[in-house]
Amino acid sequence: MTTATFYMPSVNLIGAGAVEQAVTKLSQSGFRHALIVTDKPLVELGYAGQLQQALVAQDIQASIFDQVQANPTTGNVEAGLELLRQKGCDSVISLGGGSPHDCAKAIALVASNGGDIRDYEGVDKSAKPQLPLVAINTTAGTASEITRFCIITDEHTHIKMAIVDKHVTPVMSVNDPELMKKMPKSLTAATGMDALTHAVEAYVSTAANPITDACALKAVTLISQNLARAVADGSDMAARNQMAYAQLLAGMAFNNASLGYVHAMAHQLGGFYDLPHGVCNAILLPHVQRFNSRAAAARLKDIAAALGQDVDTLTDEEGADRAIQAIVALAEQVGIPAGLAGLGVKEEDFPVLAGNAMKDACGLTNPIQPSHEEVIAIFRAAY
């Protein structure tokens, strides 16, 4: 019998007012100077400045690094490290979605372990914990605020490196839906479909267990009931709150069951073309699951039920097909593009993209290990 290990932060705050509670807790943490890792839009919205002021009021100095790109790069990490060392920071606070969280993880990991972030590509390559990291989330999708996954684009190779390391798990996650209500419709849709992808891939993963199954299925149900509402009306705080729970549950699932070839392939599209991760996942998800249905039909039938489909009289294969149809319908409802062609992806790049996807650590727990030709075929189907 295989032993299961369950990773997540030791403290997790969720709900309206969670940021204020987090700052109060940080006043007792011993932090003296934190590096706030964020992006320019959150600075422009005033969120970064408000957090900085709240920390200073608790006698914690804070410097802001706001150079994080949508797909964070090795250069972003190096620049953040330089500021951290210049200011003598003893801790890191990420503010944003997956991009600031991943960049902050990389900065904190290299700050304590030395070397270059490229040294840590793969699984558990670091020797010691990163600097203390608190992750404050502003989107409902990536769940990077609770995971041991860190995705950084190598600017020289244009490959998204997957760093999967227990030492990049934050010490505290904060999900305050009040910070999510200003998300534009397109970002709400993309991050919500990202969360759905996390849940589905974790559920059909070869490393799934009863804990991850429970988290994944509940996440799928909450997403099916609330994502379209959150996209249609960003001020619907009931939907925002439920999406915050959904993405957290999906993160708990994939943080421990890992992912599959949707992410392995989407990482290549993001690194190669600098495309939005959630959109790539959403487009690839039904096509990868159609491929996976040869081995995971029964599990995909469960996904269909969690998506609100009546599957009682269906065979496993019919149930799997119903799940795929429901995923496509939800993506269309929230405005996800139908295929990769509209994103500027080029068919002649498929062989290289497929080859790189097969080296991605996320593909290791896919229910079927595809050949190079089969990965190319999935890219073509999603085109």
C-alpha positions in Angstrom: 0.0 0.0 0.0 1.4 3.4 -1.0 1.7 6.1 1.7 -0.1 9.3 1.0 1.3 12.7 2.1 -0.9 15.8 2.4 0.8 19.2 2.0 -0.7 22.6 2.6 0.1 25.8 4.7 -0.3 25.4 8.4 -2.6 28.5 8.6 -5.3 29.3 6.1 -7.6 32.2 6.4 -10.7 32.5 4.1 -13.7 34.9 4.0 -14.4 38.6 4.1 -12.0 40.5 6.3 -9.3 37.8 6.1 -6.6 40.3 5.1 -7.1 42.3 8.3 -6.9 39.1 10.4 -3.7 38.1 8.6 -2.0 41.4 9.3 -2.9 41.1 13.0 -1.4 37.6 13.0 1.7 38.8 11.3 2.3 41.3 14.1 3.0 38.4 16.3 5.2 36.6 13.7 8.5 38.3 14.4 8.8 39.6 10.9 10.7 42.9 10.7 10.9 43.7 7.0 8.8 42.0 4.4 9.1 42.1 0.6 5.7 42.4 -0.9 5.8 40.7 -4.3 3.0 41.8 -6.6 2.2 43.3 -10.1 1.5 46.8 -11.4 -2.3 46.4 -11.7 -2.6 45.7 -8.0 -0.4 48.7 -7.2 -2.6 50.8 -9.4 -5.7 49.5 -7.6 -4.2 50.6 -4.4 -4.1 47.1 -2.8 -0.3 46.9 -2.4 -0.1 50.4 -0.8 -2.9 49.5 1.6 -1.1 46.3 2.6 2.2 48.2 3.1 0.5 50.7 5.3 -1.3 48.0 7.4 2.0 46.3 7.9 3.8 49.5 8.9 1.0 50.1 11.5 2.0 46.8 13.0 5.7 47.8 13.1 6.6 45.6 10.1 8.6 47.4 7.4 7.6 46.5 3.9 9.2 47.1 0.5 7.2 46.6 -2.7 8.4 44.6 -5.7 5.9 45.1 -8.5 7.7 43.8 -11.6 6.0 40.4 -11.8 4.8 39.6 -15.3 1.7 37.5 -16.2 4.0 34.5 -16.8 6.8 35.2 -14.2 10.3 34.8 -15.6 13.8 34.0 -14.3 14.5 37.7 -14.7 11.6 38.7 -12.5 13.0 36.3 -9.8 16.5 37.7 -10.1 15.2 41.3 -9.8 13.1 40.5 -6.8 16.0 38.8 -5.1 18.2 41.8 -5.7 15.6 44.1 -4.0 15.1 41.6 -1.1 18.8 41.5 -0.4 19.2 45.3 -0.8 16.5 45.9 1.8 17.5 43.1 4.1 14.1 41.5 4.1 13.5 38.6 6.4 10.2 37.4 4.9 8.1 37.6 1.7 4.4 38.4 1.2 2.9 37.7 -2.2 -0.2 39.7 -3.2 -2.1 38.7 -6.3 -2.9 35.5 -8.3 -0.7 32.7 -9.4 2.0 34.9 -11.0 3.0 36.9 -7.9 2.7 33.8 -5.7 5.0 31.8 -8.0 7.5 34.6 -8.3 7.5 35.1 -4.5 8.0 31.4 -4.0 11.0 31.4 -6.3 12.5 34.5 -4.6 12.0 33.0 -1.1 13.4 29.6 -2.1 16.6 30.9 -3.7 17.1 33.5 -0.9 17.5 30.7 1.6 19.0 28.0 -0.6 21.3 30.0 -2.9 22.1 29.4 -6.5 19.6 30.0 -9.3 15.9 29.2 -9.6 16.8 26.9 -12.5 18.6 24.7 -10.1 15.3 23.7 -8.5 13.4 22.5 -11.5 11.8 19.2 -10.8 10.6 17.6 -7.5 12.0 18.5 -4.1 15.4 19.7 -5.2 16.0 22.2 -2.4 17.8 21.4 0.8 16.1 23.7 3.3 12.9 25.8 3.7 12.4 29.1 1.9 12.2 32.4 3.7 8.8 32.6 5.5 6.1 33.3 2.8 2.6 34.6 3.4 0.4 34.4 0.2 -2.5 36.8 -0.1 -4.8 35.8 -3.0 -6.7 38.1 -5.2 -8.1 35.6 -7.8 -10.2 32.5 -7.6 -8.3 29.9 -9.6 -4.6 29.1 -9.3 -4.5 28.1 -5.7 -0.8 28.8 -5.8 -1.3 30.4 -2.3 -1.5 26.9 -0.8 0.6 24.7 -3.1 4.1 23.3 -3.4 4.0 24.1 -7.1 6.0 27.0 -8.6 6.0 27.7 -12.3 8.7 30.0 -13.7 9.5 30.7 -17.4 13.1 30.4 -18.4 13.7 33.5 -20.6 16.4 31.8 -22.6 14.6 28.6 -23.5 11.0 29.9 -23.3 10.1 26.8 -21.3 8.0 27.0 -18.2 9.9 25.2 -15.5 7.8 23.2 -12.9 9.3 23.5 -9.5 7.4 21.0 -7.2 8.9 21.3 -3.8 7.6 21.0 -0.2 9.8 23.9 0.8 7.8 26.4 -1.4 4.6 25.8 0.6 3.6 29.2 2.2 3.3 29.4 6.0 0.0 31.1 5.6 -2.6 31.5 2.9 -5.2 34.3 2.8 -8.3 34.2 0.6 -10.5 37.3 1.0 -13.2 37.6 -1.6 -13.4 41.3 -1.1 -10.1 41.5 -3.0 -11.6 39.5 -5.9 -14.6 41.6 -6.7 -12.7 43.9 -9.0 -11.4 41.1 -11.2 -12.5 41.6 -14.8 -14.8 39.1 -16.4 -12.1 37.6 -18.6 -9.8 37.0 -15.6 -12.7 35.6 -13.5 -13.5 33.2 -16.3 -9.9 32.1 -16.9 -9.0 31.6 -13.3 -12.3 29.7 -12.6 -11.6 27.3 -15.5 -8.0 26.9 -14.1 -9.6 25.8 -10.8 -11.8 23.4 -12.7 -8.8 21.9 -14.5 -7.0 21.5 -11.2 -10.0 19.5 -9.8 -10.5 17.3 -12.8 -6.8 16.5 -13.3 -6.4 15.7 -9.6 -9.5 13.4 -9.6 -8.2 11.4 -12.6 -4.6 11.4 -11.4 -2.8 8.2 -10.7 -1.9 9.6 -7.3 -5.5 10.4 -6.2 -6.6 9.3 -2.8 -9.9 9.7 -0.8 -8.9 13.1 0.6 -8.0 14.6 -2.7 -11.1 13.0 -4.3 -13.4 14.6 -1.8 -11.8 18.0 -2.3 -11.8 17.7 -6.1 -15.5 16.7 -6.5 -16.7 19.4 -4.1 -14.6 21.9 -6.0 -16.2 20.9 -9.3 -19.7 21.2 -7.9 -19.0 24.7 -6.5 -17.5 25.8 -9.8 -20.4 24.5 -11.8 -22.8 26.4 -9.6 -21.0 29.7 -9.1 -18.5 30.5 -11.9 -20.9 31.7 -14.5 -22.6 33.9 -11.8 -19.2 35.4 -10.7 -18.4 36.2 -14.4 -21.8 37.7 -15.1 -21.8 39.9 -12.0 -18.5 40.5 -10.3 -20.2 42.1 -7.3 -22.1 38.9 -6.5 -20.2 38.3 -3.3 -22.0 35.0 -2.6 -20.6 33.6 -5.9 -17.2 35.1 -5.2 -17.1 33.6 -1.8 -18.0 30.1 -3.1 -15.4 30.4 -5.9 -12.8 31.2 -3.3 -13.7 28.0 -1.5 -13.8 26.1 -4.8 -10.3 27.1 -5.9 -8.9 26.4 -2.4 -10.4 22.9 -2.5 -9.1 22.3 -6.0 -5.7 23.4 -4.8 -5.8 21.0 -1.9 -6.6 18.3 -4.4 -3.9 18.9 -6.9 -1.3 19.9 -4.4 -1.4 16.3 -3.2 -2.6 14.3 -6.2 -0.7 16.4 -8.7 -2.0 17.1 -12.2 -1.7 15.8 -15.7 -1.2 16.5 -19.4 -3.5 19.6 -19.5 -1.0 21.4 -17.4 2.1 19.8 -19.0 0.9 21.1 -22.4 -0.5 24.4 -21.2 2.9 25.3 -19.6 4.5 25.0 -23.0 2.0 27.3 -24.6 2.5 29.9 -21.8 6.2 29.7 -22.0 6.4 29.7 -25.8 3.8 32.4 -26.6 3.3 34.1 -23.2 -0.4 33.1 -23.2 -2.7 33.2 -20.2 -2.4 30.0 -18.3 -6.1 29.6 -17.4 -7.3 30.1 -21.0 -4.8 27.5 -22.2 -6.0 25.0 -19.6 -9.6 25.6 -20.4 -9.1 25.0 -24.1 -7.0 21.8 -23.6 -9.1 20.3 -20.8 -11.8 18.6 -22.8 -9.4 17.3 -25.4 -6.9 15.8 -22.9 -9.8 14.2 -21.0 -11.2 12.7 -24.2 -7.8 11.1 -24.6 -7.8 10.0 -20.9 -11.3 8.5 -21.1 -9.8 5.3 -22.4 -8.4 4.7 -18.8 -10.5 7.0 -16.7 -14.1 6.8 -18.0 -15.6 5.9 -14.6 -13.8 8.8 -12.9 -14.9 11.2 -15.6 -18.5 10.0 -15.1 -18.1 11.1 -11.5 -17.0 14.5 -12.7 -20.1 14.7 -14.9 -22.3 14.1 -11.8 -20.4 16.8 -9.9 -21.1 19.1 -12.8 -24.8 18.6 -12.3 -25.3 16.1 -15.1 -27.8 13.1 -14.7 -25.6 10.1 -15.3 -27.5 7.4 -13.4 -28.5 5.5 -16.5 -25.3 6.0 -18.5 -22.4 3.7 -19.0 -18.9 4.9 -17.8 -18.1 5.8 -21.4 -21.3 7.8 -21.9 -20.7 9.5 -18.6 -17.2 10.5 -19.6 -18.6 12.0 -22.8 -21.2 13.9 -20.8 -18.5 15.4 -18.6 -16.5 16.6 -21.6 -19.7 18.1 -23.1 -20.4 19.9 -19.8 -16.9 21.3 -19.6 -17.1 22.6 -23.2 -20.5 24.2 -22.4 -19.2 25.9 -19.3 -16.2 27.3 -21.1 -18.3 28.6 -23.8 -20.8 30.2 -21.3 -18.0 32.2 -19.6 -16.4 33.3 -22.9 -13.3 31.1 -23.3 -12.0 30.9 -26.9 -13.0 27.7 -28.7 -9.5 26.8 -29.9 -5.8 27.5 -29.9 -5.8 29.0 -33.4 -7.3 32.2 -32.1 -4.5 32.7 -29.6 -1.8 32.8 -32.3 -0.5 29.3 -31.7 1.3 27.8 -34.8 0.8 24.2 -36.0 4.4 24.0 -37.0 5.4 24.4 -33.4 3.4 21.4 -32.2 6.4 18.9 -32.3 8.6 21.1 -30.1 5.7 21.9 -27.8 4.8 18.2 -27.5 8.4 17.2 -26.8 8.7 19.8 -24.0 5.4 18.8 -22.5 6.6 15.2 -22.2 9.4 16.5 -19.9 7.0 18.4 -17.7 6.7 16.9 -14.1 2.9 17.5 -14.2 2.4 14.8 -16.8 3.8 12.0 -14.5 0.5 11.4 -12.9 -1.7 11.5 -16.0 -3.8 8.3 -16.3 -2.2 7.5 -19.6 1.3 8.3 -20.7 1.0 9.5 -24.3 3.5 9.1 -27.1 4.9 12.2 -28.8 2.6 11.7 -31.7 -0.4 11.5 -29.3 0.5 14.8 -27.6 0.7 16.4 -31.1 -2.7 14.9 -31.9 -4.2 16.5 -28.8 -2.7 19.9 -29.7 -4.2 19.5 -33.2 -7.6 18.5 -31.7 -7.6 21.7 -29.6 -6.5 23.9 -32.5 
